[in-house]
Amino acid sequence: MDAIITQAEKKFATQNNENLRPSVDWYNHFIGALARSGTECALAKAQQVLGGMEAYEANVEISKDGRKCYAAPDVITYNGVLFCMTRDGSKSGAVEAKKLLERMNCGTNNVRPDEV
């Protein structure tokens, strides 16, 4: 999974062809697949992709963890990462989810949590 997205990012970066730009939908499907995969590193990878997408939105070249993405996150992106957190099984999942919701509420982006 990760190899496909990485390959698409590298191809876009080298060819700079807008038809090859990974879209927010690509990233959202990737995060959703990670959440359903049940792998131990799913949450870490989802957070890495989200970090790259947030860096792209903030016009930062590369995120803190080194991921370069080519689309800004939307509410589906955040929901996918939250879903990953619920499936992670760690005790810190609830704390991390709360921090992510707070970041959505206080962030400078236009993404706000859905109404419950």
DRENFIDO-360585 format. One record per residue: y, x, z of N, C-alpha, C, O in turn; residue number from 1. Coordinates in steps of 0.2 Angstrom, whole numbers, padded with zeros to 4 digits, always signed. Atoms other than C-alpha are relative to their C-alpha. Layout:
BEGIN
<<Y; X; Z>; <Y; X; Z>; <Y; X; Z>; <Y; X; Z>; NUM>
...
REM end
This chain:
BEGIN
<<-0006; +0004; +0000>; <+0000; +0000; +0000>; <+0006; +0004; +0000>; <+0011; +0004; -0004>; 1>
<<-0005; -0004; -0001>; <+0012; +0013; +0006>; <+0002; +0004; -0007>; <+0007; +0005; -0008>; 2>
<<-0001; -0005; +0006>; <+0009; +0024; -0010>; <+0003; -0004; -0005>; <+0007; -0001; -0009>; 3>
<<-0003; +0004; +0006>; <+0014; +0010; -0022>; <+0008; -0001; +0001>; <+0011; +0001; -0003>; 4>
<<-0007; +0001; -0001>; <+0031; +0007; -0014>; <+0003; +0007; +0000>; <+0008; +0008; -0003>; 5>
<<-0003; -0007; +0001>; <+0034; +0026; -0012>; <+0000; +0002; -0007>; <+0005; +0005; -0009>; 6>
<<+0000; -0002; +0007>; <+0029; +0029; -0030>; <+0006; -0004; -0004>; <+0009; -0001; -0008>; 7>
<<-0005; +0004; +0004>; <+0041; +0015; -0036>; <+0007; +0003; +0002>; <+0011; +0003; -0002>; 8>
<<-0006; -0003; -0002>; <+0055; +0022; -0025>; <+0002; +0007; -0004>; <+0007; +0008; -0006>; 9>
<<-0001; -0007; +0003>; <+0052; +0040; -0032>; <+0002; -0001; -0008>; <+0006; +0002; -0011>; 10>
<<-0001; +0001; +0007>; <+0051; +0033; -0050>; <+0008; -0002; -0001>; <+0011; +0000; -0006>; 11>
<<-0007; +0002; +0001>; <+0068; +0024; -0048>; <+0005; +0006; +0001>; <+0010; +0006; -0002>; 12>
<<-0004; -0005; -0002>; <+0076; +0039; -0040>; <+0000; +0005; -0005>; <+0006; +0008; -0007>; 13>
<<+0000; -0006; +0005>; <+0071; +0051; -0054>; <+0003; -0003; -0007>; <+0006; +0000; -0011>; 14>
<<-0002; +0002; +0007>; <+0074; +0039; -0069>; <+0006; -0004; +0001>; <+0010; -0005; -0005>; 15>
<<-0006; +0004; +0000>; <+0088; +0028; -0062>; <+0001; -0006; -0004>; <+0006; -0007; -0007>; 16>
<<+0000; +0006; +0005>; <+0083; +0013; -0072>; <+0000; -0006; +0005>; <-0005; -0007; +0009>; 17>
<<-0001; +0006; -0005>; <+0089; -0003; -0063>; <-0006; -0004; -0001>; <-0008; -0008; +0004>; 18>
<<+0006; +0005; +0001>; <+0073; -0012; -0070>; <-0006; +0003; +0005>; <-0010; -0001; +0006>; 19>
<<+0005; -0003; -0004>; <+0063; +0000; -0059>; <+0002; -0001; +0008>; <-0002; +0001; +0012>; 20>
<<-0002; +0000; -0007>; <+0073; -0003; -0043>; <-0005; -0005; +0005>; <-0005; -0010; +0003>; 21>
<<+0004; +0004; -0005>; <+0062; -0009; -0028>; <+0004; -0006; +0003>; <+0010; -0004; +0005>; 22>
<<-0005; +0005; -0003>; <+0069; -0026; -0023>; <-0002; -0002; +0007>; <-0007; +0001; +0010>; 23>
<<+0001; +0002; -0007>; <+0070; -0034; -0006>; <-0006; -0004; +0000>; <-0010; -0003; +0006>; 24>
<<+0007; +0004; +0000>; <+0055; -0045; -0011>; <-0006; +0005; +0001>; <-0010; +0004; +0004>; 25>
<<+0005; -0005; -0001>; <+0045; -0029; -0013>; <-0001; +0002; +0007>; <-0007; +0002; +0009>; 26>
<<+0000; -0002; -0007>; <+0049; -0023; +0004>; <-0002; -0005; +0004>; <-0006; -0004; +0009>; 27>
<<+0003; +0006; -0005>; <+0046; -0040; +0012>; <-0007; -0001; -0001>; <-0010; -0002; +0004>; 28>
<<+0007; +0000; +0001>; <+0029; -0041; +0004>; <-0004; +0005; +0003>; <-0009; +0004; +0006>; 29>
<<+0003; -0006; -0003>; <+0025; -0024; +0010>; <+0000; -0001; +0007>; <-0005; +0001; +0011>; 30>
<<-0001; +0001; -0007>; <+0031; -0028; +0028>; <-0005; -0005; +0002>; <-0009; -0004; +0007>; 31>
<<+0004; +0006; -0002>; <+0021; -0044; +0028>; <-0007; +0002; -0001>; <-0012; +0001; +0003>; 32>
<<+0007; -0002; +0000>; <+0005; -0035; +0022>; <-0001; +0005; +0005>; <-0007; +0005; +0008>; 33>
<<+0001; -0004; -0006>; <+0007; -0022; +0035>; <-0001; -0004; +0006>; <-0006; -0002; +0010>; 34>
<<+0001; +0005; -0006>; <+0008; -0036; +0048>; <-0007; -0003; +0000>; <-0010; -0003; +0006>; 35>
<<+0007; +0003; +0000>; <-0008; -0044; +0042>; <-0005; +0006; +0000>; <-0011; +0004; +0000>; 36>
<<+0005; -0005; +0001>; <-0017; -0027; +0040>; <-0004; +0002; +0006>; <-0009; +0003; +0006>; 37>
<<+0003; -0002; -0006>; <-0020; -0024; +0058>; <-0001; +0007; +0002>; <-0005; +0009; +0006>; 38>
<<+0001; -0008; -0001>; <-0019; -0005; +0057>; <+0005; +0002; +0005>; <+0010; -0002; +0007>; 39>
<<-0004; -0003; -0005>; <-0012; +0005; +0071>; <+0007; +0002; -0001>; <+0012; +0001; +0003>; 40>
<<-0007; -0003; +0002>; <+0003; +0012; +0062>; <+0004; -0006; -0004>; <+0009; -0004; -0006>; 41>
<<-0003; +0005; +0004>; <+0008; -0005; +0054>; <+0007; -0001; +0003>; <+0012; -0001; -0001>; 42>
<<-0007; +0001; -0003>; <+0023; -0008; +0066>; <+0004; +0006; -0001>; <+0010; +0005; -0003>; 43>
<<-0004; -0006; +0001>; <+0029; +0010; +0065>; <+0002; +0000; -0008>; <+0008; +0002; -0009>; 44>
<<-0002; +0000; +0008>; <+0029; +0009; +0045>; <+0005; -0006; -0001>; <+0010; -0005; -0005>; 45>
<<-0004; +0005; +0001>; <+0037; -0008; +0046>; <+0007; +0002; +0002>; <+0012; +0000; -0001>; 46>
<<-0006; -0002; -0003>; <+0051; -0001; +0057>; <+0003; +0005; -0004>; <+0009; +0005; -0005>; 47>
<<-0003; -0005; +0004>; <+0053; +0014; +0046>; <+0003; -0003; -0007>; <+0008; -0001; -0009>; 48>
<<-0002; +0003; +0006>; <+0055; +0003; +0030>; <+0007; -0004; +0002>; <+0012; -0004; -0001>; 49>
<<-0006; +0003; -0002>; <+0068; -0008; +0040>; <+0006; +0005; +0001>; <+0011; +0003; -0001>; 50>
<<-0005; -0005; -0001>; <+0077; +0007; +0045>; <+0003; +0003; -0006>; <+0009; +0004; -0007>; 51>
<<-0002; -0002; +0007>; <+0078; +0013; +0027>; <+0004; -0005; -0003>; <+0009; -0004; -0007>; 52>
<<-0004; +0005; +0003>; <+0084; -0004; +0021>; <+0007; -0001; +0004>; <+0012; -0002; +0000>; 53>
<<-0006; +0001; -0004>; <+0097; -0005; +0035>; <+0005; +0006; -0002>; <+0011; +0005; -0002>; 54>
<<-0004; -0006; +0002>; <+0103; +0013; +0030>; <+0003; -0001; -0007>; <+0009; +0000; -0008>; 55>
<<-0003; +0002; +0007>; <+0105; +0007; +0012>; <+0005; -0005; +0000>; <+0010; -0004; -0003>; 56>
<<-0005; +0005; +0000>; <+0115; -0008; +0017>; <+0006; +0004; +0003>; <+0012; +0001; +0001>; 57>
<<-0005; -0003; -0003>; <+0126; +0004; +0028>; <+0003; +0006; -0005>; <+0007; +0009; -0002>; 58>
<<-0002; -0006; +0004>; <+0128; +0016; +0013>; <-0001; +0007; +0003>; <+0003; +0012; +0001>; 59>
<<+0003; -0007; -0003>; <+0119; +0030; +0022>; <-0005; +0002; -0005>; <-0010; -0002; -0007>; 60>
<<+0005; -0003; +0005>; <+0109; +0041; +0011>; <-0007; -0001; +0002>; <-0011; -0004; -0002>; 61>
<<+0007; +0000; -0002>; <+0093; +0042; +0021>; <+0001; -0002; +0007>; <+0005; +0000; +0011>; 62>
<<+0000; +0002; -0007>; <+0089; +0033; +0037>; <-0002; +0006; +0005>; <-0004; +0011; +0003>; 63>
<<+0001; -0005; -0005>; <+0086; +0043; +0053>; <-0007; +0002; +0000>; <-0008; +0008; +0001>; 64>
<<+0007; -0002; +0001>; <+0067; +0043; +0050>; <-0002; +0003; -0007>; <-0008; +0004; -0008>; 65>
<<+0001; -0003; +0006>; <+0069; +0050; +0033>; <-0002; -0005; -0006>; <-0003; -0003; -0012>; 66>
<<+0002; +0005; +0005>; <+0065; +0034; +0023>; <+0006; -0002; -0004>; <+0011; -0004; -0001>; 67>
<<-0005; +0002; +0004>; <+0076; +0030; +0008>; <-0002; -0006; -0004>; <-0007; -0006; -0008>; 68>
<<+0002; +0006; +0003>; <+0075; +0012; +0002>; <+0006; -0002; -0005>; <+0012; +0001; -0004>; 69>
<<-0005; +0002; +0005>; <+0085; +0003; -0012>; <+0001; -0007; +0000>; <+0003; -0010; -0005>; 70>
<<-0002; +0007; -0001>; <+0088; -0014; -0005>; <+0002; -0001; +0007>; <-0001; +0002; +0012>; 71>
<<-0003; +0002; -0007>; <+0097; -0022; +0010>; <-0005; -0005; +0003>; <-0008; -0009; -0001>; 72>
<<+0005; +0005; -0003>; <+0086; -0032; +0022>; <+0003; -0007; +0000>; <+0009; -0008; +0000>; 73>
<<-0002; +0007; -0001>; <+0087; -0051; +0023>; <-0004; -0003; +0006>; <-0007; +0001; +0010>; 74>
<<+0003; +0003; -0006>; <+0081; -0063; +0036>; <-0007; +0000; +0000>; <-0011; +0001; +0005>; 75>
<<+0007; +0000; +0001>; <+0064; -0063; +0029>; <-0003; +0007; +0002>; <-0008; +0008; +0005>; 76>
<<+0002; -0007; -0001>; <+0063; -0044; +0031>; <+0000; +0001; +0008>; <-0005; +0003; +0011>; 77>
<<+0000; +0000; -0007>; <+0068; -0046; +0050>; <-0006; -0004; +0003>; <-0009; -0002; +0007>; 78>
<<+0006; +0004; -0002>; <+0055; -0060; +0052>; <-0007; +0004; -0001>; <-0011; +0003; +0003>; 79>
<<+0006; -0004; +0001>; <+0042; -0049; +0045>; <-0001; +0006; +0005>; <-0007; +0007; +0007>; 80>
<<+0001; -0005; -0005>; <+0045; -0035; +0057>; <-0001; -0003; +0006>; <-0005; +0000; +0010>; 81>
<<+0001; +0003; -0006>; <+0046; -0047; +0071>; <-0008; -0002; +0000>; <-0011; -0002; +0005>; 82>
<<+0007; +0001; +0001>; <+0029; -0053; +0065>; <-0005; +0006; +0001>; <-0010; +0005; +0005>; 83>
<<+0004; -0007; -0001>; <+0022; -0035; +0065>; <+0000; +0001; +0008>; <-0005; +0003; +0010>; 84>
<<+0000; -0001; -0007>; <+0028; -0034; +0083>; <-0004; -0005; +0004>; <-0007; -0002; +0009>; 85>
<<+0004; +0004; -0003>; <+0019; -0049; +0088>; <-0008; +0001; -0001>; <-0012; +0000; +0004>; 86>
<<+0007; -0002; +0002>; <+0003; -0043; +0080>; <-0002; +0007; +0003>; <-0008; +0009; +0003>; 87>
<<+0001; -0007; -0002>; <+0005; -0025; +0087>; <-0005; +0000; +0006>; <-0009; +0005; +0007>; 88>
<<+0004; +0000; -0006>; <-0003; -0029; +0104>; <+0002; +0004; +0006>; <-0001; +0004; +0011>; 89>
<<-0002; -0004; -0006>; <+0007; -0017; +0114>; <+0004; -0004; +0005>; <+0007; -0009; +0003>; 90>
<<-0004; +0004; -0005>; <+0016; -0022; +0130>; <+0007; +0000; -0002>; <+0011; -0004; +0001>; 91>
<<-0008; -0001; +0001>; <+0033; -0016; +0123>; <+0002; -0005; -0006>; <+0008; -0005; -0008>; 92>
<<-0002; +0004; +0006>; <+0032; -0028; +0108>; <+0005; -0005; +0002>; <+0010; -0006; -0002>; 93>
<<-0005; +0005; -0002>; <+0042; -0042; +0117>; <+0007; +0003; +0001>; <+0012; +0001; -0001>; 94>
<<-0006; -0004; -0001>; <+0055; -0029; +0122>; <+0003; +0002; -0006>; <+0009; +0001; -0007>; 95>
<<-0002; -0002; +0006>; <+0056; -0022; +0105>; <+0003; -0006; -0004>; <+0008; -0006; -0008>; 96>
<<-0002; +0006; +0003>; <+0057; -0040; +0098>; <+0007; -0002; +0002>; <+0012; -0004; -0002>; 97>
<<-0007; +0002; -0002>; <+0072; -0044; +0109>; <+0005; +0004; -0002>; <+0011; +0002; -0004>; 98>
<<-0005; -0005; +0003>; <+0081; -0028; +0104>; <+0002; -0002; -0007>; <+0008; -0001; -0009>; 99>
<<-0001; +0001; +0007>; <+0079; -0032; +0086>; <+0004; -0007; -0001>; <+0008; -0007; -0005>; 100>
<<-0004; +0006; +0001>; <+0085; -0050; +0088>; <+0008; +0001; +0002>; <+0012; -0001; -0001>; 101>
<<-0006; -0002; -0002>; <+0100; -0043; +0098>; <+0004; +0004; -0006>; <+0010; +0003; -0007>; 102>
<<-0003; -0004; +0005>; <+0103; -0031; +0084>; <+0002; -0004; -0006>; <+0008; -0003; -0009>; 103>
<<-0002; +0005; +0006>; <+0103; -0045; +0071>; <+0006; -0004; +0002>; <+0011; -0005; -0002>; 104>
<<-0005; +0004; -0003>; <+0115; -0055; +0082>; <+0007; +0004; +0000>; <+0012; +0001; -0001>; 105>
<<-0006; -0004; +0000>; <+0128; -0041; +0084>; <+0001; +0005; -0006>; <+0006; +0008; -0006>; 106>
<<+0000; -0004; +0006>; <+0125; -0032; +0068>; <+0006; -0002; -0005>; <+0009; -0007; -0004>; 107>
<<-0005; +0001; +0004>; <+0138; -0030; +0055>; <-0002; -0003; -0007>; <+0002; -0005; -0011>; 108>
<<+0002; +0003; +0006>; <+0127; -0037; +0041>; <+0000; -0008; +0001>; <+0002; -0010; +0006>; 109>
<<-0001; +0007; +0000>; <+0126; -0055; +0036>; <-0007; -0003; +0002>; <-0007; -0009; +0001>; 110>
<<+0007; +0003; -0002>; <+0108; -0058; +0043>; <+0001; -0002; +0007>; <+0002; +0002; +0012>; 111>
<<+0000; +0003; -0007>; <+0107; -0069; +0058>; <-0007; -0003; +0001>; <-0010; -0006; -0004>; 112>
<<+0007; +0004; -0001>; <+0091; -0076; +0066>; <+0000; -0007; -0002>; <+0005; -0010; -0001>; 113>
<<+0000; +0007; +0001>; <+0085; -0092; +0061>; <+0000; -0005; +0006>; <-0001; -0002; +0011>; 114>
<<-0001; +0004; -0006>; <+0088; -0107; +0072>; <-0007; -0002; +0002>; <-0011; -0003; -0003>; 115>
<<+0007; +0002; -0003>; <+0073; -0112; +0083>; <+0000; -0007; +0002>; <-0005; -0010; +0004>; 116>
REM end
